[in-house]
């Protein structure tokens, strides 16, 4: 799969602490193997149709549109669903 970041997600990624940026790189590599990715959780409510994967206290929200995985948001768990 091809992993794409929306412009908003790209800005959020650039603002991450250095340790989280390294972890994000690992997450992106994992998402390339979709659907063989562990730790993903389907979201409900306003985010129905999206998935999330944890990155410590940070969350990566993405949407799968074959043949791509589109990362929508990368934010701290306290703000990601706003």
C-alpha positions in Angstrom: 0.0 0.0 0.0 1.0 3.6 -0.5 0.8 5.8 2.6 -0.1 9.4 2.0 -0.3 12.2 4.4 -2.8 15.0 4.0 -1.3 18.6 4.2 -2.7 18.9 7.7 -1.1 15.6 8.8 2.2 16.7 7.2 2.2 19.9 9.3 1.3 17.9 12.4 4.1 15.4 11.7 6.6 18.3 11.4 5.6 19.6 14.8 6.1 16.3 16.6 8.8 15.8 19.2 11.9 14.1 17.7 11.2 10.8 19.5 7.6 10.7 18.1 8.9 11.5 14.6 11.0 8.4 14.7 8.0 6.3 15.9 5.9 7.9 13.1 8.3 6.6 10.5 7.9 3.1 12.0 4.1 3.5 11.9 4.2 4.5 8.2 6.3 1.4 7.4 3.8 -0.7 9.2 0.8 0.8 7.4 2.4 0.0 4.1 1.6 -3.7 4.9 -2.1 -3.0 5.3 -4.2 -5.0 6.2 -1.5 -7.0 8.1 -1.1 -4.3 10.7 -1.7 -5.0 14.4 -2.9 -2.5 16.9 -5.4 -0.6 14.7 -8.8 0.2 16.0 -11.8 1.2 13.9 -13.4 4.5 15.1 -17.0 5.2 15.6 -19.3 8.3 15.7 -18.0 11.3 13.8 -14.8 9.3 12.8 -16.7 6.3 11.5 -14.9 4.7 8.5 -11.5 5.7 9.9 -8.9 3.7 11.9 -6.5 4.8 14.6 -3.2 3.4 15.7 -1.5 4.4 18.9 1.9 5.9 19.1 2.4 6.3 22.9 0.2 9.2 24.0 -0.2 10.2 20.4 -2.7 8.9 17.8 -2.5 8.5 14.1 -5.9 8.6 12.4 -6.1 7.2 8.9 -8.5 6.1 6.2 -8.0 3.2 3.8 -8.9 3.9 0.2 -7.4 1.0 -1.9 -4.6 1.2 -3.0 -3.7 3.9 -0.5 -3.7 4.6 3.3 -4.4 8.2 3.9 -3.2 9.7 7.2 -5.7 12.3 8.3 -4.4 13.5 11.7 -1.5 13.0 14.0 -2.1 14.5 17.4 -1.9 14.0 21.2 -4.7 11.8 22.5 -6.2 14.7 24.4 -6.8 16.7 21.1 -6.9 14.2 18.3 -10.7 13.7 18.1 -11.6 17.3 18.3 
